[in-house]
Amino acid sequence: KMIEVAKRHNASVEFLVGDAYKMPFASDKKFDFVLENGALHHIKDYHEVIAAMAARVKHGGKIYLGCEP
């Protein structure tokens, strides 16, 4: 549901959703922004996931690690 809301408010942005352990794109694909929100505490090896996120951010890009209230 969060992605649906984000798309409505940011029509010009392409959103991709995928499994944190099995990214749905080539490992050499880079992004301007990589986001995780409220999931890391559910992931057994979150260090692996954060490393994968960092590897997919363009130079000068941003990573957002969110948390639940």
All heavy atoms as TSV, in Angstrom:
chain	resi	resn	atom	element	x	y	z
A	1	LYS	N	N	0.820	-1.206	0.000
A	1	LYS	CA	C	0.000	0.000	0.000
A	1	LYS	C	C	0.858	1.261	0.000
A	1	LYS	O	O	0.481	2.252	-0.581
A	1	LYS	CB	C	-0.934	0.010	1.204
A	1	LYS	CG	C	-1.947	-1.107	1.209
A	1	LYS	CD	C	-2.994	-0.840	0.171
A	1	LYS	CE	C	-4.028	-1.949	0.199
A	1	LYS	NZ	N	-4.982	-1.810	-0.860
A	2	MET	N	N	2.023	1.219	0.689
A	2	MET	CA	C	2.885	2.406	0.746
A	2	MET	C	C	3.364	2.799	-0.650
A	2	MET	O	O	3.428	3.991	-0.964
A	2	MET	CB	C	4.089	2.165	1.654
A	2	MET	CG	C	3.741	2.061	3.115
A	2	MET	SD	S	5.162	2.016	4.240
A	2	MET	CE	C	6.183	0.746	3.556
A	3	ILE	N	N	3.684	1.821	-1.490
A	3	ILE	CA	C	4.147	2.119	-2.845
A	3	ILE	C	C	3.028	2.736	-3.667
A	3	ILE	O	O	3.247	3.671	-4.434
A	3	ILE	CB	C	4.697	0.845	-3.527
A	3	ILE	CG1	C	5.945	0.348	-2.792
A	3	ILE	CG2	C	4.998	1.099	-5.000
A	3	ILE	CD1	C	7.111	1.314	-2.787
A	4	GLU	N	N	1.801	2.246	-3.512
A	4	GLU	CA	C	0.654	2.828	-4.225
A	4	GLU	C	C	0.492	4.306	-3.870
A	4	GLU	O	O	0.268	5.145	-4.747
A	4	GLU	CB	C	-0.622	2.063	-3.893
A	4	GLU	CG	C	-0.642	0.656	-4.438
A	4	GLU	CD	C	-1.829	-0.148	-3.936
A	4	GLU	OE1	O	-2.796	0.450	-3.417
A	4	GLU	OE2	O	-1.777	-1.379	-4.069
A	5	VAL	N	N	0.607	4.637	-2.602
A	5	VAL	CA	C	0.497	6.038	-2.162
A	5	VAL	C	C	1.653	6.851	-2.738
A	5	VAL	O	O	1.456	7.955	-3.254
A	5	VAL	CB	C	0.467	6.135	-0.619
A	5	VAL	CG1	C	0.571	7.574	-0.161
A	5	VAL	CG2	C	-0.789	5.474	-0.072
A	6	ALA	N	N	2.854	6.309	-2.662
A	6	ALA	CA	C	4.026	7.022	-3.179
A	6	ALA	C	C	3.881	7.297	-4.672
A	6	ALA	O	O	4.210	8.384	-5.136
A	6	ALA	CB	C	5.291	6.212	-2.904
A	7	LYS	N	N	3.386	6.323	-5.435
A	7	LYS	CA	C	3.191	6.518	-6.879
A	7	LYS	C	C	2.177	7.627	-7.163
A	7	LYS	O	O	2.361	8.410	-8.089
A	7	LYS	CB	C	2.718	5.220	-7.526
A	7	LYS	CG	C	3.811	4.191	-7.676
A	7	LYS	CD	C	3.264	2.918	-8.319
A	7	LYS	CE	C	4.351	1.897	-8.492
A	7	LYS	NZ	N	3.847	0.651	-9.110
A	8	ARG	N	N	1.116	7.686	-6.372
A	8	ARG	CA	C	0.111	8.731	-6.579
A	8	ARG	C	C	0.701	10.123	-6.361
A	8	ARG	O	O	0.323	11.080	-7.023
A	8	ARG	CB	C	-1.074	8.525	-5.635
A	8	ARG	CG	C	-2.032	7.463	-6.103
A	8	ARG	CD	C	-3.378	7.545	-5.401
A	8	ARG	NE	N	-3.309	7.511	-3.950
A	8	ARG	CZ	C	-3.399	6.405	-3.199
A	8	ARG	NH1	N	-3.548	5.237	-3.769
A	8	ARG	NH2	N	-3.330	6.485	-1.889
A	9	HIS	N	N	1.633	10.240	-5.433
A	9	HIS	CA	C	2.226	11.543	-5.103
A	9	HIS	C	C	3.489	11.849	-5.894
A	9	HIS	O	O	3.991	12.973	-5.833
A	9	HIS	CB	C	2.521	11.617	-3.604
A	9	HIS	CG	C	1.286	11.600	-2.761
A	9	HIS	ND1	N	0.468	12.704	-2.617
A	9	HIS	CD2	C	0.707	10.611	-2.048
A	9	HIS	CE1	C	-0.549	12.400	-1.839
A	9	HIS	NE2	N	-0.432	11.125	-1.487
A	10	ASN	N	N	4.024	10.855	-6.606
A	10	ASN	CA	C	5.282	11.020	-7.346
A	10	ASN	C	C	5.186	10.294	-8.683
A	10	ASN	O	O	5.913	9.331	-8.942
A	10	ASN	CB	C	6.449	10.453	-6.536
A	10	ASN	CG	C	6.574	11.103	-5.187
A	10	ASN	OD1	O	7.106	12.197	-5.074
A	10	ASN	ND2	N	6.067	10.457	-4.156
A	11	ALA	N	N	4.314	10.769	-9.540
A	11	ALA	CA	C	4.033	10.076	-10.796
A	11	ALA	C	C	5.249	9.950	-11.711
A	11	ALA	O	O	5.336	9.021	-12.507
A	11	ALA	CB	C	2.898	10.784	-11.532
A	12	SER	N	N	6.210	10.832	-11.591
A	12	SER	CA	C	7.370	10.803	-12.490
A	12	SER	C	C	8.489	9.874	-11.994
A	12	SER	O	O	9.486	9.703	-12.675
A	12	SER	CB	C	7.929	12.212	-12.668
A	12	SER	OG	O	8.438	12.694	-11.433
A	13	VAL	N	N	8.297	9.269	-10.830
A	13	VAL	CA	C	9.322	8.400	-10.244
A	13	VAL	C	C	8.981	6.941	-10.520
A	13	VAL	O	O	7.833	6.526	-10.395
A	13	VAL	CB	C	9.417	8.630	-8.715
A	13	VAL	CG1	C	10.387	7.661	-8.070
A	13	VAL	CG2	C	9.818	10.068	-8.427
A	14	GLU	N	N	9.991	6.160	-10.917
A	14	GLU	CA	C	9.790	4.728	-11.120
A	14	GLU	C	C	10.075	4.007	-9.802
A	14	GLU	O	O	11.144	4.151	-9.225
A	14	GLU	CB	C	10.743	4.203	-12.193
A	14	GLU	CG	C	10.611	2.715	-12.419
A	14	GLU	CD	C	11.598	2.166	-13.426
A	14	GLU	OE1	O	12.486	2.923	-13.875
A	14	GLU	OE2	O	11.506	0.983	-13.739
A	15	PHE	N	N	9.136	3.239	-9.322
A	15	PHE	CA	C	9.281	2.474	-8.088
A	15	PHE	C	C	9.430	0.999	-8.433
A	15	PHE	O	O	8.675	0.472	-9.259
A	15	PHE	CB	C	8.046	2.644	-7.188
A	15	PHE	CG	C	7.901	4.026	-6.625
A	15	PHE	CD1	C	7.198	5.001	-7.307
A	15	PHE	CD2	C	8.474	4.349	-5.410
A	15	PHE	CE1	C	7.059	6.275	-6.798
A	15	PHE	CE2	C	8.340	5.629	-4.880
A	15	PHE	CZ	C	7.634	6.592	-5.577
A	16	LEU	N	N	10.388	0.333	-7.813
A	16	LEU	CA	C	10.572	-1.102	-7.976
A	16	LEU	C	C	10.440	-1.751	-6.612
A	16	LEU	O	O	10.986	-1.264	-5.628
A	16	LEU	CB	C	11.954	-1.419	-8.552
A	16	LEU	CG	C	12.267	-0.836	-9.920
A	16	LEU	CD1	C	13.715	-1.099	-10.290
A	16	LEU	CD2	C	11.341	-1.418	-10.968
A	17	VAL	N	N	9.749	-2.860	-6.546
A	17	VAL	CA	C	9.560	-3.588	-5.299
A	17	VAL	C	C	10.125	-4.985	-5.496
A	17	VAL	O	O	9.887	-5.615	-6.526
A	17	VAL	CB	C	8.067	-3.681	-4.933
A	17	VAL	CG1	C	7.878	-4.474	-3.654
A	17	VAL	CG2	C	7.474	-2.293	-4.797
A	18	GLY	N	N	10.882	-5.461	-4.512
A	18	GLY	CA	C	11.439	-6.794	-4.654
A	18	GLY	C	C	11.872	-7.383	-3.338
A	18	GLY	O	O	11.862	-6.725	-2.301
A	19	ASP	N	N	12.255	-8.625	-3.382
A	19	ASP	CA	C	12.761	-9.370	-2.238
A	19	ASP	C	C	14.143	-8.833	-1.874
A	19	ASP	O	O	15.017	-8.716	-2.737
A	19	ASP	CB	C	12.844	-10.850	-2.613
A	19	ASP	CG	C	13.245	-11.751	-1.476
A	19	ASP	OD1	O	14.219	-11.418	-0.748
A	19	ASP	OD2	O	12.615	-12.792	-1.306
A	20	ALA	N	N	14.361	-8.537	-0.626
A	20	ALA	CA	C	15.636	-7.965	-0.179
A	20	ALA	C	C	16.815	-8.893	-0.439
A	20	ALA	O	O	17.941	-8.444	-0.620
A	20	ALA	CB	C	15.564	-7.627	1.306
A	21	TYR	N	N	16.576	-10.197	-0.449
A	21	TYR	CA	C	17.646	-11.163	-0.700
A	21	TYR	C	C	17.781	-11.526	-2.178
A	21	TYR	O	O	18.794	-12.044	-2.603
A	21	TYR	CB	C	17.409	-12.452	0.091
A	21	TYR	CG	C	17.643	-12.298	1.573
A	21	TYR	CD1	C	16.588	-12.344	2.460
A	21	TYR	CD2	C	18.921	-12.112	2.085
A	21	TYR	CE1	C	16.792	-12.212	3.832
A	21	TYR	CE2	C	19.138	-11.969	3.438
A	21	TYR	CZ	C	18.067	-12.028	4.305
A	21	TYR	OH	O	18.268	-11.889	5.646
A	22	LYS	N	N	16.752	-11.260	-2.966
A	22	LYS	CA	C	16.764	-11.600	-4.396
A	22	LYS	C	C	16.321	-10.381	-5.181
A	22	LYS	O	O	15.181	-10.288	-5.624
A	22	LYS	CB	C	15.816	-12.771	-4.661
A	22	LYS	CG	C	16.201	-14.030	-3.935
A	22	LYS	CD	C	15.146	-15.097	-4.127
A	22	LYS	CE	C	15.467	-16.283	-3.220
A	22	LYS	NZ	N	14.359	-17.211	-3.125
A	23	MET	N	N	17.233	-9.447	-5.346
A	23	MET	CA	C	16.897	-8.205	-6.032
A	23	MET	C	C	16.385	-8.506	-7.443
A	23	MET	O	O	16.955	-9.342	-8.134
A	23	MET	CB	C	18.123	-7.292	-6.120
A	23	MET	CG	C	18.687	-6.883	-4.787
A	23	MET	SD	S	17.626	-5.697	-3.974
A	23	MET	CE	C	18.555	-5.356	-2.505
A	24	PRO	N	N	15.301	-7.852	-7.877
A	24	PRO	CA	C	14.665	-8.173	-9.161
A	24	PRO	C	C	15.287	-7.467	-10.370
A	24	PRO	O	O	14.596	-7.102	-11.300
A	24	PRO	CB	C	13.227	-7.684	-8.938
A	24	PRO	CG	C	13.390	-6.518	-8.028
A	24	PRO	CD	C	14.538	-6.903	-7.101
A	25	PHE	N	N	16.614	-7.269	-10.350
A	25	PHE	CA	C	17.292	-6.596	-11.448
A	25	PHE	C	C	18.765	-6.967	-11.400
A	25	PHE	O	O	19.241	-7.540	-10.420
A	25	PHE	CB	C	17.123	-5.076	-11.360
A	25	PHE	CG	C	17.167	-4.564	-9.946
A	25	PHE	CD1	C	18.368	-4.415	-9.283
A	25	PHE	CD2	C	15.999	-4.264	-9.268
A	25	PHE	CE1	C	18.406	-3.978	-7.976
A	25	PHE	CE2	C	16.030	-3.821	-7.957
A	25	PHE	CZ	C	17.241	-3.687	-7.314
A	26	ALA	N	N	19.487	-6.636	-12.443
A	26	ALA	CA	C	20.910	-6.961	-12.537
A	26	ALA	C	C	21.697	-6.300	-11.406
A	26	ALA	O	O	21.390	-5.186	-10.989
A	26	ALA	CB	C	21.453	-6.506	-13.886
A	27	SER	N	N	22.713	-6.995	-10.917
A	27	SER	CA	C	23.501	-6.481	-9.792
A	27	SER	C	C	24.285	-5.220	-10.138
A	27	SER	O	O	24.713	-4.502	-9.251
A	27	SER	CB	C	24.447	-7.559	-9.271
A	27	SER	OG	O	25.355	-7.945	-10.284
A	28	ASP	N	N	24.483	-4.950	-11.438
A	28	ASP	CA	C	25.213	-3.741	-11.826
A	28	ASP	C	C	24.291	-2.540	-12.031
A	28	ASP	O	O	24.747	-1.443	-12.307
A	28	ASP	CB	C	26.045	-3.994	-13.079
A	28	ASP	CG	C	25.194	-4.343	-14.295
A	28	ASP	OD1	O	24.026	-4.745	-14.122
A	28	ASP	OD2	O	25.725	-4.240	-15.415
A	29	LYS	N	N	22.982	-2.721	-11.874
A	29	LYS	CA	C	22.038	-1.604	-12.009
A	29	LYS	C	C	22.151	-0.704	-10.779
A	29	LYS	O	O	22.147	-1.187	-9.661
A	29	LYS	CB	C	20.611	-2.117	-12.156
A	29	LYS	CG	C	19.608	-1.009	-12.426
A	29	LYS	CD	C	18.325	-1.555	-12.983
A	29	LYS	CE	C	17.258	-0.515	-13.155
A	29	LYS	NZ	N	17.510	0.437	-14.212
A	30	LYS	N	N	22.263	0.598	-10.985
A	30	LYS	CA	C	22.419	1.565	-9.904
A	30	LYS	C	C	21.224	2.507	-9.857
A	30	LYS	O	O	20.624	2.830	-10.872
A	30	LYS	CB	C	23.694	2.389	-10.096
A	30	LYS	CG	C	24.960	1.579	-10.196
A	30	LYS	CD	C	25.355	0.998	-8.873
A	30	LYS	CE	C	26.706	0.291	-9.017
A	30	LYS	NZ	N	27.085	-0.418	-7.857
A	31	PHE	N	N	20.900	2.966	-8.652
A	31	PHE	CA	C	19.739	3.811	-8.433
A	31	PHE	C	C	20.119	5.099	-7.713
A	31	PHE	O	O	21.104	5.149	-6.983
A	31	PHE	CB	C	18.696	3.060	-7.597
A	31	PHE	CG	C	18.214	1.809	-8.258
A	31	PHE	CD1	C	18.824	0.594	-8.004
A	31	PHE	CD2	C	17.168	1.848	-9.156
A	31	PHE	CE1	C	18.389	-0.570	-8.625
A	31	PHE	CE2	C	16.717	0.702	-9.786
A	31	PHE	CZ	C	17.336	-0.513	-9.522
A	32	ASP	N	N	19.299	6.128	-7.892
A	32	ASP	CA	C	19.497	7.401	-7.194
A	32	ASP	C	C	19.108	7.286	-5.720
A	32	ASP	O	O	19.675	7.954	-4.877
A	32	ASP	CB	C	18.630	8.501	-7.825
A	32	ASP	CG	C	19.013	8.767	-9.263
A	32	ASP	OD1	O	20.216	8.904	-9.540
A	32	ASP	OD2	O	18.102	8.840	-10.116
A	33	PHE	N	N	18.132	6.431	-5.446
A	33	PHE	CA	C	17.580	6.347	-4.096
A	33	PHE	C	C	17.146	4.906	-3.824
A	33	PHE	O	O	16.460	4.302	-4.646
A	33	PHE	CB	C	16.372	7.287	-3.992
A	33	PHE	CG	C	15.808	7.446	-2.615
A	33	PHE	CD1	C	16.493	8.170	-1.655
A	33	PHE	CD2	C	14.601	6.883	-2.281
A	33	PHE	CE1	C	15.958	8.334	-0.370
A	33	PHE	CE2	C	14.051	7.037	-1.019
A	33	PHE	CZ	C	14.743	7.762	-0.060
A	34	VAL	N	N	17.568	4.367	-2.696
A	34	VAL	CA	C	17.169	3.020	-2.271
A	34	VAL	C	C	16.541	3.153	-0.894
A	34	VAL	O	O	17.114	3.765	0.002
A	34	VAL	CB	C	18.376	2.056	-2.227
A	34	VAL	CG1	C	17.963	0.700	-1.718
A	34	VAL	CG2	C	19.016	1.933	-3.604
A	35	LEU	N	N	15.358	2.577	-0.731
A	35	LEU	CA	C	14.596	2.764	0.494
A	35	LEU	C	C	14.207	1.434	1.118
A	35	LEU	O	O	13.847	0.491	0.435
A	35	LEU	CB	C	13.317	3.550	0.162
A	35	LEU	CG	C	12.312	3.685	1.294
A	35	LEU	CD1	C	11.948	5.134	1.466
A	35	LEU	CD2	C	11.095	2.849	1.019
A	36	GLU	N	N	14.286	1.395	2.417
A	36	GLU	CA	C	13.768	0.298	3.234
A	36	GLU	C	C	12.997	0.969	4.346
A	36	GLU	O	O	13.472	1.917	4.944
A	36	GLU	CB	C	14.927	-0.536	3.792
A	36	GLU	CG	C	14.548	-1.502	4.888
A	36	GLU	CD	C	14.298	-0.856	6.244
A	36	GLU	OE1	O	14.976	0.107	6.603
A	36	GLU	OE2	O	13.386	-1.334	6.934
A	37	ASN	N	N	11.792	0.486	4.622
A	37	ASN	CA	C	11.019	1.106	5.694
A	37	ASN	C	C	10.319	0.034	6.516
A	37	ASN	O	O	9.432	-0.656	6.023
A	37	ASN	CB	C	9.989	2.078	5.133
A	37	ASN	CG	C	9.331	2.887	6.225
A	37	ASN	OD1	O	10.006	3.322	7.159
A	37	ASN	ND2	N	8.043	3.090	6.137
A	38	GLY	N	N	10.736	-0.125	7.751
A	38	GLY	CA	C	10.077	-1.028	8.682
A	38	GLY	C	C	10.267	-2.494	8.389
A	38	GLY	O	O	9.401	-3.295	8.723
A	39	ALA	N	N	11.374	-2.868	7.746
A	39	ALA	CA	C	11.577	-4.278	7.408
A	39	ALA	C	C	12.823	-4.891	8.044
A	39	ALA	O	O	12.854	-6.091	8.293
A	39	ALA	CB	C	11.658	-4.438	5.892
A	40	LEU	N	N	13.838	-4.102	8.290
A	40	LEU	CA	C	15.116	-4.671	8.741
A	40	LEU	C	C	15.000	-5.525	9.995
A	40	LEU	O	O	15.691	-6.533	10.120
A	40	LEU	CB	C	16.162	-3.571	8.962
A	40	LEU	CG	C	16.777	-2.982	7.703
A	40	LEU	CD1	C	17.824	-1.944	8.079
A	40	LEU	CD2	C	17.383	-4.041	6.812
A	41	HIS	N	N	14.137	-5.163	10.909
A	41	HIS	CA	C	14.034	-5.943	12.141
A	41	HIS	C	C	13.373	-7.307	11.901
A	41	HIS	O	O	13.402	-8.171	12.767
A	41	HIS	CB	C	13.299	-5.155	13.234
A	41	HIS	CG	C	11.870	-4.864	12.925
A	41	HIS	ND1	N	11.506	-3.833	12.096
A	41	HIS	CD2	C	10.735	-5.459	13.323
A	41	HIS	CE1	C	10.187	-3.810	12.007
A	41	HIS	NE2	N	9.690	-4.792	12.747
A	42	HIS	N	N	12.852	-7.538	10.697
A	42	HIS	CA	C	12.277	-8.832	10.336
A	42	HIS	C	C	13.281	-9.701	9.579
A	42	HIS	O	O	12.985	-10.862	9.298
A	42	HIS	CB	C	11.047	-8.650	9.443
A	42	HIS	CG	C	9.913	-7.939	10.107
A	42	HIS	ND1	N	9.161	-8.518	11.106
A	42	HIS	CD2	C	9.412	-6.697	9.910
A	42	HIS	CE1	C	8.241	-7.660	11.497
A	42	HIS	NE2	N	8.366	-6.544	10.795
A	43	ILE	N	N	14.425	-9.150	9.222
A	43	ILE	CA	C	15.395	-9.840	8.372
A	43	ILE	C	C	16.523	-10.398	9.225
A	43	ILE	O	O	17.149	-9.677	10.000
A	43	ILE	CB	C	15.946	-8.862	7.306
A	43	ILE	CG1	C	14.793	-8.403	6.414
A	43	ILE	CG2	C	17.042	-9.518	6.493
A	43	ILE	CD1	C	15.156	-7.314	5.451
A	44	LYS	N	N	16.777	-11.701	9.055
A	44	LYS	CA	C	17.782	-12.384	9.865
A	44	LYS	C	C	19.181	-11.795	9.653
A	44	LYS	O	O	19.858	-11.458	10.601
A	44	LYS	CB	C	17.790	-13.873	9.535
A	44	LYS	CG	C	18.754	-14.672	10.366
A	44	LYS	CD	C	18.678	-16.139	10.046
A	44	LYS	CE	C	19.669	-16.901	10.896
A	44	LYS	NZ	N	19.643	-18.325	10.626
A	45	ASP	N	N	19.613	-11.688	8.405
A	45	ASP	CA	C	20.956	-11.171	8.111
A	45	ASP	C	C	20.842	-9.784	7.476
A	45	ASP	O	O	21.067	-9.603	6.294
A	45	ASP	CB	C	21.708	-12.129	7.190
A	45	ASP	CG	C	23.157	-11.716	6.973
A	45	ASP	OD1	O	23.618	-10.747	7.626
A	45	ASP	OD2	O	23.826	-12.338	6.146
A	46	TYR	N	N	20.467	-8.808	8.290
A	46	TYR	CA	C	20.255	-7.465	7.753
A	46	TYR	C	C	21.542	-6.832	7.235
A	46	TYR	O	O	21.502	-5.966	6.367
A	46	TYR	CB	C	19.570	-6.556	8.775
A	46	TYR	CG	C	20.360	-6.294	10.025
A	46	TYR	CD1	C	21.261	-5.250	10.089
A	46	TYR	CD2	C	20.207	-7.104	11.148
A	46	TYR	CE1	C	21.993	-5.002	11.232
A	46	TYR	CE2	C	20.935	-6.869	12.296
A	46	TYR	CZ	C	21.828	-5.815	12.337
A	46	TYR	OH	O	22.559	-5.581	13.467
A	47	HIS	N	N	22.714	-7.266	7.719
A	47	HIS	CA	C	23.976	-6.725	7.206
A	47	HIS	C	C	24.105	-7.011	5.708
A	47	HIS	O	O	24.560	-6.162	4.939
A	47	HIS	CB	C	25.168	-7.323	7.952
A	47	HIS	CG	C	25.253	-6.879	9.372
A	47	HIS	ND1	N	24.731	-7.618	10.399
A	47	HIS	CD2	C	25.773	-5.767	9.930
A	47	HIS	CE1	C	24.941	-6.988	11.538
A	47	HIS	NE2	N	25.563	-5.853	11.288
A	48	GLU	N	N	23.712	-8.196	5.293
A	48	GLU	CA	C	23.751	-8.582	3.874
A	48	GLU	C	C	22.822	-7.692	3.045
A	48	GLU	O	O	23.176	-7.240	1.962
A	48	GLU	CB	C	23.339	-10.048	3.735
A	48	GLU	CG	C	23.307	-10.556	2.316
A	48	GLU	CD	C	22.839	-12.003	2.235
A	48	GLU	OE1	O	22.966	-12.753	3.220
A	48	GLU	OE2	O	22.321	-12.368	1.168
A	49	VAL	N	N	21.658	-7.428	3.573
A	49	VAL	CA	C	20.678	-6.603	2.861
A	49	VAL	C	C	21.161	-5.161	2.746
A	49	VAL	O	O	21.072	-4.550	1.680
A	49	VAL	CB	C	19.303	-6.683	3.551
A	49	VAL	CG1	C	18.328	-5.696	2.940
A	49	VAL	CG2	C	18.759	-8.103	3.475
A	50	ILE	N	N	21.691	-4.612	3.813
A	50	ILE	CA	C	22.206	-3.241	3.768
A	50	ILE	C	C	23.372	-3.136	2.785
A	50	ILE	O	O	23.469	-2.173	2.026
A	50	ILE	CB	C	22.613	-2.752	5.175
A	50	ILE	CG1	C	21.353	-2.607	6.043
A	50	ILE	CG2	C	23.367	-1.423	5.097
A	50	ILE	CD1	C	21.635	-2.322	7.501
A	51	ALA	N	N	24.243	-4.140	2.760
A	51	ALA	CA	C	25.357	-4.142	1.810
A	51	ALA	C	C	24.844	-4.181	0.373
A	51	ALA	O	O	25.378	-3.482	-0.505
A	51	ALA	CB	C	26.281	-5.327	2.081
A	52	ALA	N	N	23.791	-4.972	0.118
A	52	ALA	CA	C	23.206	-5.037	-1.225
A	52	ALA	C	C	22.592	-3.696	-1.606
A	52	ALA	O	O	22.713	-3.246	-2.755
A	52	ALA	CB	C	22.162	-6.146	-1.294
A	53	MET	N	N	21.945	-3.051	-0.653
A	53	MET	CA	C	21.371	-1.728	-0.912
A	53	MET	C	C	22.475	-0.736	-1.253
A	53	MET	O	O	22.369	0.016	-2.226
A	53	MET	CB	C	20.591	-1.238	0.305
A	53	MET	CG	C	19.319	-2.003	0.579
A	53	MET	SD	S	18.545	-1.548	2.150
A	53	MET	CE	C	17.987	0.124	1.798
A	54	ALA	N	N	23.529	-0.726	-0.465
A	54	ALA	CA	C	24.640	0.204	-0.689
A	54	ALA	C	C	25.303	-0.031	-2.040
A	54	ALA	O	O	25.706	0.918	-2.716
A	54	ALA	CB	C	25.658	0.065	0.441
A	55	ALA	N	N	25.391	-1.287	-2.461
A	55	ALA	CA	C	26.015	-1.619	-3.738
A	55	ALA	C	C	25.183	-1.135	-4.926
A	55	ALA	O	O	25.697	-1.013	-6.033
A	55	ALA	CB	C	26.222	-3.127	-3.833
A	56	ARG	N	N	23.914	-0.842	-4.708
A	56	ARG	CA	C	23.030	-0.463	-5.804
A	56	ARG	C	C	22.721	1.035	-5.855
A	56	ARG	O	O	21.924	1.487	-6.667
A	56	ARG	CB	C	21.745	-1.265	-5.718
A	56	ARG	CG	C	22.009	-2.697	-6.175
A	56	ARG	CD	C	20.927	-3.632	-5.797
A	56	ARG	NE	N	21.152	-4.943	-6.365
A	56	ARG	CZ	C	21.965	-5.851	-5.846
A	56	ARG	NH1	N	22.657	-5.592	-4.764
A	56	ARG	NH2	N	22.099	-7.028	-6.419
A	57	VAL	N	N	23.367	1.811	-5.020
A	57	VAL	CA	C	23.152	3.256	-5.023
A	57	VAL	C	C	24.220	3.928	-5.881
A	57	VAL	O	O	25.408	3.637	-5.745
A	57	VAL	CB	C	23.196	3.827	-3.585
A	57	VAL	CG1	C	23.090	5.331	-3.597
A	57	VAL	CG2	C	22.085	3.234	-2.760
A	58	LYS	N	N	23.774	4.830	-6.757
A	58	LYS	CA	C	24.719	5.602	-7.569
A	58	LYS	C	C	25.591	6.468	-6.680
A	58	LYS	O	O	25.179	6.841	-5.578
A	58	LYS	CB	C	23.956	6.522	-8.528
A	58	LYS	CG	C	23.226	5.821	-9.622
A	58	LYS	CD	C	22.499	6.846	-10.481
A	58	LYS	CE	C	21.686	6.172	-11.558
A	58	LYS	NZ	N	20.913	7.148	-12.341
A	59	HIS	N	N	26.764	6.821	-7.180
A	59	HIS	CA	C	27.616	7.772	-6.472
A	59	HIS	C	C	26.821	9.052	-6.268
A	59	HIS	O	O	26.239	9.590	-7.198
A	59	HIS	CB	C	28.888	8.046	-7.274
A	59	HIS	CG	C	29.802	9.016	-6.608
A	59	HIS	ND1	N	30.562	8.678	-5.518
A	59	HIS	CD2	C	30.043	10.319	-6.858
A	59	HIS	CE1	C	31.242	9.733	-5.136
A	59	HIS	NE2	N	30.949	10.739	-5.933
A	60	GLY	N	N	26.740	9.516	-5.031
A	60	GLY	CA	C	25.972	10.713	-4.707
A	60	GLY	C	C	24.504	10.426	-4.429
A	60	GLY	O	O	23.746	11.333	-4.110
A	61	GLY	N	N	24.099	9.146	-4.528
A	61	GLY	CA	C	22.722	8.777	-4.262
A	61	GLY	C	C	22.456	8.672	-2.765
A	61	GLY	O	O	23.319	8.967	-1.941
A	62	LYS	N	N	21.271	8.234	-2.414
A	62	LYS	CA	C	20.885	8.168	-1.012
A	62	LYS	C	C	20.241	6.818	-0.683
A	62	LYS	O	O	19.593	6.205	-1.528
A	62	LYS	CB	C	19.886	9.269	-0.700
A	62	LYS	CG	C	20.398	10.660	-1.000
A	62	LYS	CD	C	19.926	11.642	0.012
A	62	LYS	CE	C	20.370	13.048	-0.307
A	62	LYS	NZ	N	21.753	13.316	-0.185
A	63	ILE	N	N	20.435	6.396	0.568
A	63	ILE	CA	C	19.772	5.215	1.116
A	63	ILE	C	C	18.930	5.701	2.289
A	63	ILE	O	O	19.389	6.503	3.097
A	63	ILE	CB	C	20.787	4.175	1.635
A	63	ILE	CG1	C	21.632	3.642	0.489
A	63	ILE	CG2	C	20.075	3.027	2.334
A	63	ILE	CD1	C	22.710	2.675	0.939
A	64	TYR	N	N	17.713	5.184	2.377
A	64	TYR	CA	C	16.850	5.506	3.521
A	64	TYR	C	C	16.549	4.217	4.267
A	64	TYR	O	O	16.037	3.269	3.689
A	64	TYR	CB	C	15.545	6.143	3.039
A	64	TYR	CG	C	14.574	6.401	4.172
A	64	TYR	CD1	C	14.682	7.551	4.930
A	64	TYR	CD2	C	13.590	5.483	4.502
A	64	TYR	CE1	C	13.810	7.785	5.979
A	64	TYR	CE2	C	12.704	5.711	5.540
A	64	TYR	CZ	C	12.825	6.862	6.287
A	64	TYR	OH	O	11.975	7.096	7.321
A	65	LEU	N	N	16.920	4.191	5.536
A	65	LEU	CA	C	16.594	3.065	6.413
A	65	LEU	C	C	15.567	3.560	7.398
A	65	LEU	O	O	15.873	4.300	8.331
A	65	LEU	CB	C	17.852	2.561	7.149
A	65	LEU	CG	C	19.014	2.107	6.261
A	65	LEU	CD1	C	20.211	1.741	7.117
A	65	LEU	CD2	C	18.612	0.966	5.354
A	66	GLY	N	N	14.328	3.175	7.187
A	66	GLY	CA	C	13.244	3.639	8.041
A	66	GLY	C	C	12.951	2.649	9.161
A	66	GLY	O	O	13.469	1.547	9.185
A	67	CYS	N	N	12.136	3.074	10.078
A	67	CYS	CA	C	11.755	2.186	11.172
A	67	CYS	C	C	10.293	2.423	11.502
A	67	CYS	O	O	9.717	3.444	11.195
A	67	CYS	CB	C	12.622	2.410	12.388
A	67	CYS	SG	S	12.499	4.062	13.067
A	68	GLU	N	N	9.710	1.420	12.120
A	68	GLU	CA	C	8.329	1.555	12.554
A	68	GLU	C	C	8.308	2.322	13.871
A	68	GLU	O	O	9.251	2.274	14.637
A	68	GLU	CB	C	7.721	0.170	12.733
A	68	GLU	CG	C	7.637	-0.598	11.416
A	68	GLU	CD	C	7.193	-2.030	11.611
A	68	GLU	OE1	O	7.153	-2.520	12.741
A	68	GLU	OE2	O	6.908	-2.665	10.590
A	69	PRO	N	N	7.206	3.019	14.121
A	69	PRO	CA	C	7.136	3.786	15.374
A	69	PRO	C	C	7.162	2.892	16.606
A	69	PRO	O	O	6.823	1.767	16.570
A	69	PRO	CB	C	5.798	4.515	15.282
A	69	PRO	CG	C	5.147	4.081	14.028
A	69	PRO	CD	C	6.063	3.172	13.289
